[in-house]
Amino acid sequence: MDEPLAALDEARKAEILPFLERLRDLGGVPILYVSHALPEIVRLADRVVVLEAGRVVARGPVDELSARLDVAPLRAAREAGAVLAATVEAHDPAFALTRLSTAAGPLHVPLLDRAVGAPLRILVSARDVTLSLARPAGTSALNVLAGTVAEIGAATPGDPGTEVRLDCGGLALVVRLTRRSLAEMGLRPGLPVFAAVKSVALVEGPPRGPRRNPELPLRGGSVSAARRPSAGRRWAARSPAAPA
């Protein structure tokens, strides 16, 4: 499928994506999916291959690759961030909230129509995370995760910002902040920090269905690719029919 949703508005995409998910989960056939849209990639696939100038520059599970700071095509997308596996833990109808459980810690999102125990995949944009050296107090932030600085991205001349990858309970979280904040906070690998997550995007549940051979991800699964012709790059993502 070569950019099948490119000409559609967001409302029409939202109507069609569930059918593509069902095809992925129940069809039992390989799918090649090409798209410029990172949200489509993280929703439909769970393995990604990034190509630049006809060469593979990165590959791996979508949750690992989405958090890498050296994959320029992924980092350039406005929605760039980290994909996390989550489970619905509880609902709070009084406040219209759902509590999600992740390895990084609990996250509260607007009330979801999902059963308790349902697996989900969520995208946390790097632009929707702020850092502090101490746990915030007296703040409206509901989602605060403890973590450790794992990596600091390379600075780009003329760009006031940079990215930091955190290790939060074994899960990676990416934060975009200014280089001035980086310097003033004295951020360095190994430093404990607290991440306040302002918003979380639901990218639906993980791929489902029987995996026929984990060593052959194209069998009974799907492949998703996103490309940026202007930069001579392709993003390719493979999505087996079941989670690893």
C-alpha positions as CSV (number, residue, x, y, z in Angstrom):
1,M,0.0,0.0,0.0
2,D,1.7,3.1,-1.2
3,E,0.5,6.1,0.9
4,P,-3.2,5.0,0.7
5,L,-4.4,7.7,3.1
6,A,-2.2,10.6,1.9
7,A,-5.1,12.4,0.2
8,L,-7.6,12.0,3.0
9,D,-8.3,14.4,5.9
10,E,-7.9,13.2,9.5
11,A,-11.6,12.3,9.9
12,R,-11.5,10.0,6.9
13,K,-8.2,8.5,8.0
14,A,-9.7,7.7,11.4
15,E,-12.5,5.8,9.7
16,I,-10.3,3.7,7.5
17,L,-7.4,2.9,9.8
18,P,-9.5,0.4,11.9
19,F,-10.1,-1.6,8.7
20,L,-6.3,-1.7,7.9
21,E,-5.8,-2.9,11.5
22,R,-8.3,-5.7,11.0
23,L,-6.6,-6.7,7.7
24,R,-3.2,-6.7,9.6
25,D,-4.6,-8.8,12.4
26,L,-6.8,-11.3,10.5
27,G,-5.7,-11.3,6.9
28,G,-2.6,-13.5,7.5
29,V,-0.8,-11.9,4.5
30,P,2.2,-9.7,4.2
31,I,1.5,-5.9,3.8
32,L,3.8,-3.3,2.6
33,Y,2.6,0.1,3.9
34,V,4.2,3.4,2.8
35,S,3.4,6.6,4.5
36,H,4.7,10.0,5.4
37,A,2.7,10.0,8.6
38,L,4.5,8.8,11.7
39,P,1.2,8.2,13.6
40,E,0.2,5.7,10.9
41,I,3.5,3.8,11.2
42,V,3.3,3.5,15.0
43,R,-0.3,2.4,14.8
44,L,0.0,-0.3,12.1
45,A,3.5,-1.7,12.5
46,D,5.8,-2.9,15.2
47,R,9.0,-3.3,13.3
48,V,10.6,-0.4,11.4
49,V,13.3,-0.2,8.8
50,V,14.7,3.3,7.9
51,L,16.3,3.8,4.5
52,E,18.3,6.8,3.3
53,A,19.6,7.2,-0.2
54,G,18.8,3.5,-0.8
55,R,20.6,2.2,2.2
56,V,19.3,0.8,5.5
57,V,20.4,3.1,8.3
58,A,18.3,1.7,11.1
59,R,16.0,-1.1,11.9
60,G,14.2,-2.6,14.9
61,P,11.0,-2.7,16.9
62,V,9.0,0.5,16.7
63,D,9.2,1.2,20.4
64,E,13.0,1.0,20.3
65,L,13.5,2.8,17.1
66,S,11.0,5.6,17.9
67,A,13.2,6.5,20.9
68,R,16.5,6.5,19.1
69,L,18.1,10.0,18.8
70,D,20.3,9.2,15.8
71,V,17.4,8.4,13.3
72,A,17.0,11.7,11.6
73,P,13.8,11.0,9.6
74,L,11.9,9.9,12.8
75,R,13.3,12.8,14.9
76,A,12.2,15.3,12.2
77,A,8.5,14.5,12.5
78,R,6.5,16.8,14.8
79,E,5.0,13.8,16.5
80,A,8.4,12.3,17.2
81,G,8.6,10.8,20.6
82,A,8.5,7.3,22.1
83,V,6.0,4.5,21.8
84,L,5.1,2.7,25.0
85,A,3.2,-0.5,25.8
86,A,0.4,0.1,28.3
87,T,-2.5,-1.7,29.9
88,V,-5.8,-0.3,31.1
89,E,-5.6,-0.4,34.9
90,A,-8.7,1.4,36.0
91,H,-11.4,3.9,35.1
92,D,-12.4,7.0,37.1
93,P,-15.8,8.1,35.6
94,A,-16.2,10.8,38.2
95,F,-13.2,12.6,36.7
96,A,-13.5,11.2,33.2
97,L,-10.1,9.6,33.4
98,T,-8.5,6.2,32.7
99,R,-5.4,5.1,34.5
100,L,-2.9,3.2,32.3
101,S,-0.2,1.0,33.7
102,T,3.3,1.0,32.0
103,A,6.7,-0.2,33.0
104,A,7.7,3.5,33.4
105,G,4.8,4.2,35.9
106,P,1.1,5.0,35.8
107,L,-0.3,7.5,33.3
108,H,-3.8,9.2,33.3
109,V,-5.5,9.8,30.1
110,P,-9.1,11.0,29.1
111,L,-11.6,8.2,29.8
112,L,-11.2,5.4,27.3
113,D,-13.8,2.9,26.1
114,R,-11.5,0.0,26.8
115,A,-11.9,-2.9,29.2
116,V,-9.7,-3.1,32.3
117,G,-6.7,-5.3,31.3
118,A,-6.8,-4.3,27.6
119,P,-3.4,-3.8,26.1
120,L,-2.7,-0.5,24.3
121,R,0.1,1.3,22.5
122,I,0.6,5.0,23.2
123,L,2.8,7.7,21.7
124,V,4.4,10.3,24.0
125,S,5.6,13.2,21.9
126,A,9.0,14.6,22.9
127,R,7.4,18.1,22.8
128,D,4.9,17.1,25.4
129,V,7.3,16.2,28.2
130,T,9.1,18.6,30.6
131,L,11.9,17.8,32.9
132,S,12.7,18.7,36.5
133,L,15.5,17.7,38.9
134,A,13.1,17.2,41.8
135,R,9.6,15.7,41.8
136,P,7.2,18.6,41.1
137,A,5.0,19.7,44.0
138,G,1.9,21.8,43.9
139,T,1.5,21.3,40.2
140,S,-1.5,20.3,38.0
141,A,0.5,17.7,36.2
142,L,-1.0,14.2,36.8
143,N,1.6,12.2,35.0
144,V,5.1,12.4,36.5
145,L,7.6,9.7,35.8
146,A,10.9,9.1,37.5
147,G,13.8,8.3,35.2
148,T,17.5,8.6,34.5
149,V,19.2,10.5,31.7
150,A,20.4,7.8,29.3
151,E,21.5,9.8,26.2
152,I,21.8,13.4,25.1
153,G,21.3,14.1,21.4
154,A,23.8,15.9,19.2
155,A,23.4,19.6,18.9
156,T,22.5,21.0,15.4
157,P,24.0,24.4,14.4
158,G,21.2,27.0,14.4
159,D,18.7,24.8,16.3
160,P,18.1,26.0,19.8
161,G,16.7,22.6,20.8
162,T,18.0,19.2,21.4
163,E,16.6,15.8,22.6
164,V,17.3,13.7,25.7
165,R,16.5,10.0,26.0
166,L,15.4,8.9,29.5
167,D,15.4,5.4,31.0
168,C,12.1,5.1,32.9
169,G,11.8,1.7,34.5
170,G,13.3,0.1,31.4
171,L,11.2,2.1,29.0
172,A,12.6,4.8,26.9
173,L,11.1,8.3,26.9
174,V,12.3,11.2,24.7
175,V,12.2,14.8,25.7
176,R,12.8,17.9,23.5
177,L,14.1,20.9,25.3
178,T,16.3,23.9,24.6
179,R,20.1,23.6,24.8
180,R,20.0,26.4,27.3
181,S,17.8,24.4,29.6
182,L,20.1,21.4,29.1
183,A,23.1,23.5,30.2
184,E,21.4,25.3,33.1
185,M,20.0,22.0,34.5
186,G,23.4,20.3,34.2
187,L,21.9,17.3,32.5
188,R,24.2,14.4,31.9
189,P,23.9,10.6,31.4
190,G,23.1,8.9,34.7
191,L,21.5,11.9,36.3
192,P,18.1,11.2,38.0
193,V,15.2,13.4,36.8
194,F,11.4,13.6,36.8
195,A,9.4,13.8,33.5
196,A,6.0,15.5,33.5
197,V,4.0,14.2,30.6
198,K,1.4,16.7,29.4
199,S,-0.4,14.6,26.9
200,V,-0.5,11.0,25.5
201,A,-1.7,9.9,22.1
202,L,-3.5,6.6,21.8
203,V,-2.3,4.5,18.8
204,E,-4.7,1.7,19.5
205,G,-3.9,-1.8,20.6
206,P,-0.8,-3.8,19.6
207,P,-0.9,-6.1,16.6
208,R,-2.9,-9.3,17.4
209,G,-3.3,-12.7,15.9
210,P,-1.1,-15.8,15.6
211,R,2.5,-15.4,14.8
212,R,3.5,-18.1,12.4
213,N,7.3,-17.8,12.7
214,P,9.0,-15.1,14.8
215,E,12.1,-15.4,12.7
216,L,10.2,-14.6,9.5
217,P,8.3,-11.3,10.3
218,L,6.9,-11.0,6.8
219,R,4.8,-14.1,7.1
220,G,1.4,-13.6,8.4
221,G,2.2,-10.0,9.2
222,S,2.5,-6.6,7.7
223,V,5.2,-4.2,6.7
224,S,4.9,-0.5,7.0
225,A,7.1,2.1,5.3
226,A,7.2,5.9,5.5
227,R,9.3,7.9,3.2
228,R,10.4,11.5,2.9
229,P,11.2,12.1,-0.8
230,S,12.4,15.6,-0.2
231,A,15.2,14.2,2.0
232,G,15.8,11.1,0.0
233,R,14.8,8.9,2.9
234,R,12.3,6.1,3.5
235,W,10.9,4.8,6.8
236,A,10.0,1.2,6.6
237,A,8.3,-0.6,9.4
238,R,7.5,-4.3,9.8
239,S,4.6,-5.3,11.9
240,P,4.1,-9.0,12.7
241,A,0.6,-10.2,13.3
242,A,1.2,-10.6,17.0
243,P,3.3,-8.9,19.6
244,A,6.7,-10.3,20.4
